[in-house]
Amino acid sequence: MTAVLDPAATGTRRTLARPAAAGIGAGLVLLACVAAGVWAFASLKINVPTLVDSAGNAADFASRMVPLDFPPLGELLGLVWQTLAIVLCATALSVVLSVPLALLAARNTTPSAPVRMASRTVVVLARAVPDVVFAIAAFRIFGLGGMTGVIALGLHSVGMVGKLYADAVEEIDEGPRNALRAAGAGRLQQITGAVLPQVLPSLVATALHRLDINLRVSVVLGFVGVGGLGYALSTAIGRIDYQRAMALALVVLLLCFAAESVSGAIRRNLLHQEEPRGRRRFGGRSTRALPAAATTPAEPTSVSVAAVPSEPRANSRRISHRWDARRVRRCVLLVLGLALLVASAVRSDVSPAALGRGLDSLFPTIGDFLPPSGGGIWATLFADLWVTLQIAFAGTLIGLVLALPLGTLAARNVVRSPAVARTFRTVILLVRGIPELILAIVFVVVTGLGAVAGSLALGIGSVGLLGKLVADSLEEIDSGPARAVLAAGATRRQVFFAAILPRAWPAVLAHLLYQLDVNIRSATLLGIVGAGGIGYDLLNAARVLQFDVVTTVVLLILAVVLLVEGVAMWLRKVFA
């Protein structure tokens, strides 16, 4: 009989760590999420026979959408300008509201812990409540027009913009602020002199990114009365005029591509720091070539006050920046941006008078939404909420299956050819530019009303964001272990599975949970166009003026979103 040796008794070392209770629980939660996705995929009957049966509908839809029927040029330009004006004003409003809110929510700038908690709660609620709900309430207050879109998009954007701004403030270097505090500066002087200048690049980048998102979301809000291209698209869909609808959808798609290209160019011009003159690259760092006399420390000298000349010398150092071509270009862009913002406010009917009229009807409108009520359809609401969750899980699973190979092939440190990586990056960018609402409209026509259309739309739409995040996560890992494994004679496949993927999967997991969170909100919105779920109940309640039912739907969605976000935060903490 063979004796079993106890490692503790023999003095041998364990090579594997004992699994912790938190790790086991996190693994079980992840397995449950994967099982939920597979179960939702099978329960909704998303399979090859379903897609084959829809091939005839797809061919019929393609024949009915051509030739595309574009509006007259003047009308089309008016719709485009109205949409851009609403989006610009809404993004500016979100920035104005988010900056003070982020300063109150950041740990290093908040006056007290209760203020920080209250500010964080406002940010979370703004992000959790669907933008279409803000649009329904704003439509009740301001009526049909651009003002409704500005208020709805601006308030909802605070959820994302405020969170990212607060995170950026918490990550600043405290050295400059401590120096100002030591010099006697007050809290406001510290913020304006040391905090805001450090986070300015993050402010600009986040605002431009939110501008792209708001442009896509404005199409959804057109179905609840917000003017512009979205409203024209919803009107065409209501008339079953697919030629006009797909023409407008193409305009929206091109507009999204153009906006992303312009925002990228602005980011490069405003945020990219050129190498100052006299600097050279050495070892990946920028160093200044100093004259020999400047490299040796000078002996201290005693200089009297009277010896200091009253006028600056000709070779004295300038304190202010020179007006070079780059500074002139930035100022011109700033002036043009302010002028465009003023013109957008005029086009969107944003005015103090309109805000005053809205404030007069604010409290009566809030009374219409309270108290929440089920309207006698509680069973229907819970059943449709379950369908919304199925759509979100199935869409996330489809997006994961498609995004993993695309994101891997788009990572420059995984594929050999830079051209291949650029090609797949371009594919991901093209998919990301298509608004999910347009995908939902197409799939509703092809596969019919129901959850299948919503799942397919979310799955394809998830490829754009999730594929980009997967590629970025793979490229951002430390290259040292990969080079070591490659030097040991491993193949590129072995390098990927042994040194790249294991180090990148925690970030990929975080991105996947974030995508699930986004898809739950998006599944609610897609129900507006017949993609199934509780969004259909939300739109119907708003149409028949049952705003208490709208509040109930919002609370149900909010509870689910907060639950998913809490689980995601716990998992990120466990796997950190």
N, C-alpha and C positions, 0 to 999 in steps of 0.2 A: 504494500500500500504506500503510495507516494505522499509524503508530508507536504502540506501547504505552508510555505514560509510567510510569515507576517513581515511586510516591509519595515514596520517600526522596530520589530525584534532583530532583524538582520542588519539594520542600519542603511538599507538601500534607500535611494531618493526617489520620490514620485516625479515623473516627468510630465504628468498632466495635472492641471489644477483641479481641485475639487469643485464641482458645479455649485454655485451659490443658489439660494432659493429665488433671488430676484432674477438671475439668469434663466433658471428653469421656467419661471413664470413668464418672462418675456418671450422665450422660445415657444411656449404654448400659445401665447397671444398671437404671435406671428403665424404659427400653423393654423390657428383659427381664422385669421384673416385670409390666408391662402385658400383654406377650405371654403370660406364664405364666397370668395370670388369664383371658385370652380362650381360650387353649388348654384350660385346665381346665374352663371353662364349656362349651365345645363337646365335650370328651372325656366329660364326665359326662352329656351329652345333656339339658341343661337348656334346653328349648325349649317353644314354644307347644303342639305336639302332645302332649308329655308332660304338660303341665298340663291340657290338655283331656281327655286320657284319665283324669286323676285326678278330674275333676269328679264322676263317679258315686260314687267313694269318699268325696268330701267330703260329698255329700248323704247318703250312708248313715251317715257318722260323725255328722253333725248330727242325724239322726233317732235315733241310738242314745245320744246324750249328753243328751237331754231326755226327761223333766224331770230337772233336777239333783237329786241325792240328797245332801243335806247330812247330816253326822253329827248326833246329838243335841247340843243346845246345850252341855251340860256337857262332853261329850267334845270338842267342837270348841274350846271355850275352853281346855281342858287342852292340846290340841295346839298352839294358838296361843301359850299361855304357855310351853310347853316350847321351842318354836322361838325365841321372843324371848329366853328365858333363856340358851340356848346362844349366840345371836348376841351378846348383851350381854357375857357373860363372855369370849367369844373376842376381841371387839374390845378389851376392857380388858386382856386378856393381851397382845395385840399391842402396845398402847401401852406397857405396862410393860417389855416386852422391847426395843422399838424406841428408846426415849429414850436409854438408855446406849449402845446399838449405834450410833445416829446420832451421838452425841457422839464416839465413837471413829472413826467413818467420815468425819466432816467434816474438811476440810483445816485449819481454823483452831482446832479443839479436840482433835485427836488427839495422843497423846503422841509418836508416831513414824510414819514412813512404812510400815513393815511392819505395824503395828497397823491403820493405815487400810486397807491393802490386804486384810488378813484380814477386817476388818469388812465392807468392800464385797463381798468374795467371799461371805460368809454371806448378805448381803442379796440378792445376785443369785441364789444357789442357792435361797433360800426362795421367790423369785418365779418361778423357772423350773420348779421341781418342781410338778406339778399338785396341787391341794388334795385330790383324791380319793386320791392316793398317801399323803399324810399321814393321811387317814382310814383307809385300809387298814392302815397300820402301827399307828395308834392303836387300831383295833378289835382288832388282834392282842394289844395290851397290856392295854387296859382293858375290852374286850368291848362288848356292846351297851349303849347308854345315852348320856346327855348329855355325859359326860366325853370320849368319843371326839370328838364334834363340837367341843368347846371347844379341845382340843389341836390338832386338825387345822386348824380355821379360824384359830386364834391363831398357829400357827407359819407358815402360808402367808401370813397378812396382814403378817407382818414384812417380807416382800419389798417390798411397796408402801409401807407406813407408814414403815419404816426409811429407804427411799430418799428419800421426800419430806421427812422430818424432817431428814436429813443435808443435803439441798439448802437447806432453810430456815435451818439453822444457818450454812451457808457464806455466806449472803446477808445476815447481820445487819450492823448498823452497829457498827463496832469502837470507836467513840468511848467509850461507857459502859464497855466492858470495859477499855480503856486507862486510863481514869480510875481504876477500881478497882485495876488493877495498880500504877499510880503511887502510890496510897494505901497500898500494902503488902498488898493482898488476895491470898490464895492462889488456886490454880487452881479449887478447888471453890467458893470464895466468888465468883469471877468468873463461873462458870457459873450459880450460883443467883441471883446479883444482877444480871447483865447479859445473859447469853445466853438463859436460859429465859424471862424475862419478855418478850423481844422476839419469840420464836417461839411464844408461847402461842396467839395467834390461829390460826397455821398448825397447831398441834397439835390444837386443837379442831376446826377445819374438816376436817382430814384424818381424824380419828377418826370424825366423823359421816359422812363420805363412805364410809369403809370399812365402817361399820355397815350402810349401804344395800347395799353389795356383798355382805357376808357373809350378809345376809338372803336374797338371791337364790341364793347358792352353797349355802346350807343345804339347799335343795331337792334339789340334785344329790347331796349327801352322804347323803341319805335312802336312796339306792339301794345304799349300801354299809354300812348298819347304823346310821346316826345317827338318833336318834329325832326326833319332831316331825311337822310337816306333810309333810316330804319322805318320811319312812318310810311314812306313811299313804298318800301318793300312789303310791309304788312298789308297795305292796301292792295297791292298787286296780288299777293297770295290770297287775300280774301276774294278777289275776283277770279281766281284760278287762271290768272294771266301769267303763265310761266315764262313766256318770252320776255315780258317786261321785268318780271321778278328776277330771272337769272341775269339779265342785263345789269340790273341794279346790284345784284350780288357780285358780279364781276367788277363793277366800279368800286364796291366796298373792298374787295380783295386787293385790287391795285392800289387803292388808297392806303390800306394797311402796309403793303410793301413799301410804298413811298414814304410813309410816316416813319417806318423803322429805319429806312436808309438815311433820312434827314436827321432823325434823332441820333443815329450813330455818328454822322458827320459832326453834329453839334458837340457831342461828347468828346470827340477827338480834338476839336478846335478849342474847347473850353477847358478840358481837363488834362490833356496830354502836355506834359512839361518838356519843352525842348532843352537840349543840352546847352547851358550857358557857354559863352565864348571863353576860351582859355581852359576848358575842361577836356579831359581825355578819358577814354574807357580803359580800365585796368581790372582784370579779373572779375568782370561783370559789374563793377562798381564805378561810379563817376568820381574822378579825383580832379583837383585843380592843380594845374602846373604853376608852381610858385617860383619866383626868382630866387636865386641863391641867397641873396641878402635877407629875404623874408623867411628862410628856413631855419636860421639860427636866432635864438632869442637875444634880444637887445638888452644891454645893461640898463638898470633903472637909472633914471635921471631926475633931477629936481628942477621943476619948471615953475616959476612964479606966475601969479595971476596977471601981473602987469605985462609979462612977456608974451601973453597970448594976444594975437592981433584981433582987433574988433571986426575986421572984414575977412571973409573966407579967402583962403589962398586959391590961386588959379588951379592948382592940382589937388584941391581938397576933394574928398570923397562925396559923391552925391548920396543923399538920403532917400529921395523919392525915385520912383522907377522912371526910366526913360520912356518917352513916347515913341517906341519902335513900331514896326508894322504889325507885330502881333498884338500889342496893346490897343492900337487904333482899331484893328479888326474886331477885338472883343467889345470895345465900346460901341462900334457900329452895330454889331449883333445885338447888344443890349438895348440900344435905342429902337432898333427895328422890332425886337421882341415886345417891348413895352407898347409900341404903336399898334402892333398886331393884337395885343391883348385888349387895348382900348376899343379897337374896331370890332373885336369879337364880342365884347360886352354890349356894344350897341346893337350888333346883329342878333344877340341872344335875348334882347329886351331886358337886360339886367340894369336896374335903376333903383335908387332909394325909394321912389314912389311905389314900385312893384314890391319891394321888400316890406314897406310899411303896410300895404294892403294884405300881404301874406301874414304878417304878425297879428293883424286884427282878427284873422280867421284861424289862427294857429290853435288856440285852446278849444274852440268848438270842434275843430277837426280831430284833435286828440280825444275828445269826448265820444266821437263816432267810433273810434277804435277800441274803446274801453267800455265795460269789462269784456274780456274775451269770451267767446261762446262757440260751441260746436255746431250750432244751427241745425241740430237734429241729425247730423250726418257723421257722428263720431266714428262709427264702424268704417265708413268710407274713408275718412281721413286717415285712420290708422292703417287700413289696407293699402292706401296709396302711398303713405309714408314708407311702408315696407317695400313697395315696388320701387320707390326712389332709391332706397338703399341697395336693392338688387341691381338697379341700373348703374349706380356708382361703383359697386364692387366689380361687376362684369366689365364696365368700361375701363376701370383701372387695370384689371387683369389683361385685357386686350392691349392696352397701352404698354404694359410691362413687357409682354411677349414681343411686341413689335419694336419697342424702344431699346431693349437691351442689345440686340445685334446692330441696330442702326447707330446707337451711341458708341458701341465698341469700335465699329468701323470708322467712326468720325473722330476717334481719339488719336492724336498724332504720335503718342508714345506706344501705341499698340500695332498699328499698321505700318508697313514698310514704306509705302508710297505716300508722299504728302498730297499728291493729286487725288488719291482715293479718299483721304481724310477730308479734303476740301469738298469733294463731290458729295459725300454723305452729310457734311455740315450744311451744304446748300439744300439738300433734300429736306433735312430737318427744319431749316429756316422757312422753306416754302410751305411745309405742313403747318408750322406754327403761325404763319400769316393768315390762314383760313379761319374765320370766326366759326365757333362751334355751332352757332345758330344756323348758319348757312348749311353746314353738314347735316344738321338735324332736319332741316327742311327737305333736303335732297333725299335723305334716308326715309323720311315719313312718306314721301311720294313713292319711293321705290318699294319699301317693305310694308307700307301701310302704317296706320296709327298704332301706337303702342310702345312698349318698353324696348323692343328690338331696335327700333330706330334710334332711341336715345342712347342705348348701350354702344351701338356702332359709332354714333357721332362722338360720344365721349372717348371711345377707344382710339379713333383716328386723331381726335383733337389732343389727346394726352401724349401722342408721339412727339409733337413739337416741343413741348416743355420738358417732358421726362427724358427724351433723347438728348436734348442739349445738356441737361443736368448730369446725366450719366457720363457723357463725353467729358464734361468739365471735371467731374469727380475722378475719372481715370487719369486725366492729364495732370491733376494737382497733387498726386501722391509723390512721396520721396522716391527719386529714381535710384538711390543707392542700392537697396535690396535687389531690384531688377537687374542692375549691372553686375552685381555679385553673382546672381544665379546664372546670368548669361555667360559670365567669364568662366563659370564652372563647367560649361559645355552643354547647358540646357537649350532646348529648342525654344522658338518664340512662343509656341503654345504652352510649353511648360513654364516659361517665364510669366505668361499671362495668368495662368491658374495658380502658380505658386507664390508670386511676388507682387502682382499688380492687383488682381481681383480681391484677394483677402484684405488688402489694406484699403481698398476703395469701397468695400461693401457696406460699412457703417454709414458712409455718406449717401450711398445709393439707397439704403433702407430709409434714411431720413427723407430723401426726396420722394420716395414712393409713398410714404405716409402723408407727406404734404400734398401729393397729387390726389390721394384719396380724399383728403379734406376739401380740396378744390372741386373735385368731381361731385361731392355731395351737394355743394351749392349749385354747381352747373346743372346737375340733374333736375333740380327744382326749376331752374329757368327754362330748360328745354321742354318741360311739360306745357309751357305756354303755347308751343307750336304743335302740340299733339304727340309729343314723344313719351307720354305716359308719366305717371307719378303724381305727387302731390302738387306740383306746379299747375296742373290743369285745374284742381280745386281752388287754388289761389286766384287764378285769373277769373274763374267763374264767380267766385265770391265778390271780387272787385267789380265785376260787370253788373251784378244785381245789387250793389251797394250794401252787401253784408260785410262791413268792415270789421265787425267783431269776430267773424270767422277768419278774416285775413290775419287778425292778431293771433288767433289760435294756431293757425298754420305756421306763422312766424315763430311762435314759442316752441312748437314741435321741432321745427328745423333747427332752432337755436340749441335745444337740448341735445340733439344728435350731434351737431357740429362741435359743441363744447366737450361732449363725451369723447369724440374721436380725437380732438386736439389734446385733451388730457392724457389719453392713452399714448398718443404720439410723443408728447413731452416726457412721459415716464420711460418709454422705450429708448428715446435718445439719451436719457440720463443713465439708463442701465448699460447701454452699449458704448457710452462715451469712453 
